[in-house]
Amino acid sequence: MSIQKQKIAIVTLGCSKNTVDSEVLMNQIEANRLSLVDDPADADTLIINTCGFIDAAKEESVNTIVEAVEMKKNGAISTLFVAGCLSERYREDLEKELPEVDRFFGVTDFQRIIETLGGSYKYELLGERHLSSPSHSAYVKISEGCDRPCSFCSIPLMRGGHVSKPIEEVVHEGKFLRALGTKELVLIAQDTTYYGLDLYDERRLAPLMGELSDIDGIEWIRLMYAYPSRFPLDVLDVMRERENICNYIDIPIQHADDAVLKSMRRGITRRATEELLDQIRSRVPGCAIRSTLIVGYPNESDAAFQALYDFVAEQQFDRLGVFLYSQEENTTADILGDPVPRDVKEQRRDAIMELQSGISQRRNEALVGSSMRVLADRIEGEHLVARSEFDAPEVDNEVLLPLDDFTDTPRPGDFYDVEVTGATEYDLMARIRR
């Protein structure tokens, strides 16, 4: 069997940026009339798109590769390719340790992968993708790489410096997705608020969001990964003025102690962070703010952690995630070691998440009796699972609607007007408004 006739599957690990990369590659595979299958068990050639960001992600990637090597040894697949962040960062080590892998590729090696498969890269397909999830919601990656100097982060080592996509390319992609049935665009990048500085000598995120909101049929636009330092405040104006831009922002703050922030090289202080959050809330009333934090950074003392805990209690975030610090080689924080014991990191994470659980519970209970518009994502058991404009896919709260509340079979991708009837810490229960 020639490689062109083989069946190809892609396993995607890591973040939503990797998902977009895999979808671009899938589209190229199909454009070359190569056979793409969903299940690796049905494939002859398996491509693993890896993540190499933190220890847990690297471990998952290595374990997935090892499992695929066993599949190859057992004859379940004939060819194994490894691509993505882990492969970009540790290619030489991986080649030595895993000689059974046929080829290793980096994060932007789409053309080489297609040519190795016997095809030719189709540049005319710029911005086009094979959606791997239900088409009503899709990620849009507006830039690649990062210029930020964060001491703990290995992303620039794997994905290089910040490179914005031109506005017209992003808008073209938005229109392509809309033609596939997409109603929600989720804007992602390593740093969305840096967008445009490299191309236009100024931040152009607000104009980009304005042009995307003009696409007919796009009902929600959601902003993720908004770096807080030098945040472009005109984004808040377009968010307030455009009905189809969600009153939602994901802004990774990481810490609130000034000594920790300085060592992290975040370029912002606690006071400036608080002023930015005040600006968001005053200029976009009702805006849901999601953030992420890191606990256990090398110079995070008990007092520094208490400052972070108090900050969370004061800010009352709508959504929050907490990660354990992971020492990454060749980052500027690497020389600081990893002095905070893992059990202490876990205790700190658990303490903040317990605090946030109570905050979320109270916020959700306050919504009981209110009305909202939700987007249906999927049917699960006896419920239609949906989201409000204040919730991003995969990471935030969900709204559960009983299937017996519908006269017809509900459809994922449809919007519904609902009344909230109950609440838990991270979910709402609701009924269709009659």
N, C-alpha and C positions, 0 to 999 in steps of 0.2 A: 504493500500500500504506500503510495507516495504521500509525503507530508501534507500536500495540498488537500488530499481527500480525508485526512484524519479529522476526528471530532475533537474540538478544543473547548476546554472549560477554564474559567478564571475564578480563583478564590481570592476575595478581597478582605484584607485585615486592616484594622486601624480606623482612622477618622474619615469624615465625609469628604475630605479632599482626595483621599485615596479612592473612594467610591467614584468620584467624577473621573479620575484618571482611568479606572477600569472601564467605565462606560464609554469613554472615548476610544479605548483600545477595542472594545467589543464592536463598536460601530465600524472601525477599520477592518476588523476580521470579516464582518458580514459584507462590507463593500467589496471585499476581495473574493466573495463567494466561497469563503471557507466555512466549515460547519461549526457553529457555536452551540454548545449544549450547556444546560444549567447544572447538571449533576456530575461532579468529578468521576463518579463511578461509571458514567457512560462515556467518558472521554478517552481518547488515545494520548492527547497532549494536555498537560495540566500546567497552567501559569499561576503562580502564587504572587500576589501583589502584597508585599510585606510592610509592616510598620516597625520603625526602629527608634521610637521616641523615648520611652522610659523602659525600665527593667521588665515590668509586667508585659508590655507590648512586645518587647524583643523575645521574651520567653515564649509567648504565644506563637510568634512567627517561627521561631526555631522548631518548636514542637510540631507545628503544621508542616514544615518542610520535612522533618524526620518521618512523619506519618506518610507523606507523599513518597518519600524514598522507599518505604516499605511497600507501598502500592506498586512502585516500579519494579522492585525486586520480585514481587509476587506475580508480575505480569499484568496487573490491572490497568496500568498505563505504560506507554512505551517511551514517552518523552516528558521531561520535567524542566520547566523554566522557572527561575526565581527573579522577581523584579521588585522595584519599590525602594523604600527608605532603608531597610535593613541591608539590602543588597548594595545600595549606593554607599553606605557607610562602612560596611565590613566585608566587602567583596573578596579581598585577598584571603582573609581568615576563613570565610565560608567555602571558598574554592578548595582550600586545603582540607577542611574538616568534612566536606560533603561532596566528594568527587562524583557521586552518583547523579548530581544535578547536571543536566546537559549544558545549560547556559545561565549566566547571571547577567542581569540588566539593571541599569540605574533607574532613577525616578522619571526621566524624560526620554527614555529610549524606545518610544513607541515605533518609530520608523525601523529601527534595528530589529525589533521583535517581529514586525510584519514581514520584513524582508527575510528573516530567518525562517519564518513560516512558509516562505515561497511566494509571498504577495508583494505588492507595491503600495507605498504610503500615498493616500489620496488627500492631497493638500486642499482640494476643493471642498472637503468635508469639514472645514474649520468651524468649530462651534457645534457640530452635530454629534449626538451621542445615542447609544442604545440604553434606554433607561432600565435599570435593574430592579427598580421598586415601582409601586403603583404610580402612574403618570401624573396624578393630580398634584403632587408635590415634588419639586426637584431642586437639588442644590445647584447653585451657579458660582463657580470659582472665578473671582474677578481679578486675581493676581496670583503669582507664584513666588515662593521664597520670602525672605524677611531681612530687613536691614536693622532691626532692633538688636541692641547688645545684651539682652537679658542673660545674666550669668549662668543660669541653670539650664538654658535651652539649647538643644542640639539641632534644631530645625535648620538653621543656616548652614550647618556642616553637611546636611543631606540635600537640601533644596536650594542652597545658594541665596544670593541677594534678592531683594524685592523687584519683581518685574510685573507691571500692571498690564492687563489686556486693554487695548484701545476701547473706548466707549462704544464705537460702532460694532466691534466684535461681540461685546457682551450683549448689546441690544439684539444683534442678529441671533445669538444663542437663545435669548429670551423669547424671541418670536418663533424660533424653531421648536422650542419646548412647548409653547402655547399651541402650536399646530398639532402636537402630540396629545393635547388634552390637559396640559399643566395649568393649574389655577393658582398655585403658590410657588413663588421663587424664594429660595432661602440663600441669601448672599453670604459666601464664605471666602476665606483666604487665611493665610497665616496672620495677617493684620489688615483688616478691611479699611481702617481709618487712614492708613498710609496711601490709599489708592490714588493714583494719578500723579503723585509727586515726581516720579521718575519720567513720566511722559510729558506732563504739561507744566512742570515747575510749580505746581500748586495742587493741593488736595482737591480731588474732583468727585468724591463719593456722593455728595448731595446732587450734583447735576446728573450723575449716572442713575441714581435712584429715581430722579424725576423722569428721565427718559424711559426707564423700565416701567414706571407706573403708567405711562401713556400707551403701553401695549394693550390693545383691546382684548378683554377677557382675562387678564391677570387680575385676580381679586385680592391677593395677599402678597406683599413683599416683606421679607423678614431679614433683619440685620444681625449677623453673628460675628464673633471674634473682633470686636471693636476695641482696639488698644486705647487705654485712657489718656496717656500722655499726648498733649497737643491735639486733643480731640477736636475735629472740625465741627464747630457749633452750628453751622448752617445745615447740617444733617437733621438737627432737631426741628428746624423750620419746615423742611420738606416733609418730615415725618408728621408734623402737626397739620400741615395744609393738605396732604394727599390722603384721601379716604382709604385707598387700597394699600397704603404702607402701614404695617401693623404698629400699634403702640407697644413696641417690644424692642428691647436692646440687650444683647449679650455682651458684657464688658468684663473681661478677665482682670480682676484687680490684684489677685495673688497674695497681697498682704496689706497690713495697715500700720505696722510699726516702722518708723522712719529709718532706723538703723538697718532693719532687714531689707526694706525697699532700696536703700542705698547700695547695700551689698548685692542685691539682686540686679542692680543697674536698670531699674524700671523707669527712671527719668521723671518721677513724680513723688510727691509727699502725701502723707495722710490728709493734711489740710486741703491740698489741691484736689485730691480725690473726692473729699467731702463736698467741695465747692462744685465740682463737675456733677456729682450726683444730685445736688440741689438744683443745678441748672436744668438737668434732664427732667426732673420732677416738676419744675415750675414752668418750663417751656412746652412740655408735652404732658399735660395733666392726665393722670391715670396710666402713664406708661409703666409697663411691667419691666423690671430690671432683673436680669439674670447675671450671676457672676460665678467665678471659680476662684478658689484659694489654694495655696500650697502650705502645708504644715510640716514642721520638722526640718526647715532650712538650717544649714550649719550654725548660723549665729542667732537662731530663734531661741532665746532664753525663756524661762518661765514667765518673766514680765512681758516679753515681746508677744508671747502667745496670749497672755491675758489681754493685752491691748487689742489683738486681733479679735478675740472673743467678744470683748466689749463693743468693738466696732460693728460686728455682725448684729449684736443686740440692739444697737442704736439705729442701724440702717434699715433693718427689717426688710431684707431683700425678698422679692417675690419668688425667685428661684435661686438655688445655690448648689454648687458641687465643690467637694474638697478632695484634693489629691495629696498623697504622701510625697515628700521630696525624694527624688531619685538622683543619685550622683551619676553624672554622665561624663565620660572621659573626653578630654579636649575642650570642654567648656571652661569658662573662666572661673566658675565655682568649684571645679574639680580639685583644685589645690587646697580647698578648705576641708576636704575630707567629708565624712558622713558621721559626725559625732553624736547626733541625736538617735538614741536606740529606737529600733522599729516599734517596740511596744509603746514607747512614749508617743511616737508619731501617731500610732493607731488610737491611743487614748485621746489625743488632741483632736484628731479627725472626728472621732465618735462624739466628743463633747460638743463640737460645733454643729454636727449634723443633728444631735438631739435638740439643741437650741433651735436650729432651723426647722426641725419637724414641728415644734410647737408654734413657731411663727406661721408656717404654712397651714397648719390646722386652723388657726384663728382666722387667717385670711380666707381660707376656703369656706369656713362656717359662715363668715360674713356675707358670702355670695348666695346662700340659701334663700330662695324666694325671688331672686333676680332673674332677668332674662338675658340671653346672650346668643350670638350666632356662632355656630361651630361647623368645622369641616370634618366630614366623616373619613376616617383612615382605613378601617377594616372591620370585619365581623369576627367576633371572638366569643365562642360559647353562646350564651343567651343575650349578648349585648352588641350593639353597634358602638365601636370605640371611636371617639371624635376628639378634636382639640379646639380650643378657643384661640383668638388672635394673640393671646398672652402666653401661648405654649408652642415651643418649637418641636418638631418631630423627634422622636427617639429619646429625648433627654428630659422632657418636662411633663407636667400634669396631663391627665386625660379626662375626658368626659364620657361617662358610660350611659347609654340609652338602651332600655330594654327592647328587645326585638318585638315583643308583643304590643308595643306602643305604635307600631306602624301598620297601616292598612295594606300597603304594598311592600315588597321586599326592598329594604333600604340599599342604597348604592354607595360604596366608598367613592369619594370624590365629589359628592353632593354636599351642599350647605344646608343646614337646618336651623330654624329658630327654636330655641329650647328654654325651658324654665328649670332652674337648678332646684332639686328637691332634697339633696343630701350631700354630705361632704366627709371625706377622710383627709388624712394629712397630705396626700398627694393625688387624690382623685375627686372628681365631682360626679354625682348622680343627677340625672336630669330626665325630663319628659318633653315630648314635642309640644310646642305651644299650639293650642287649638284656637 
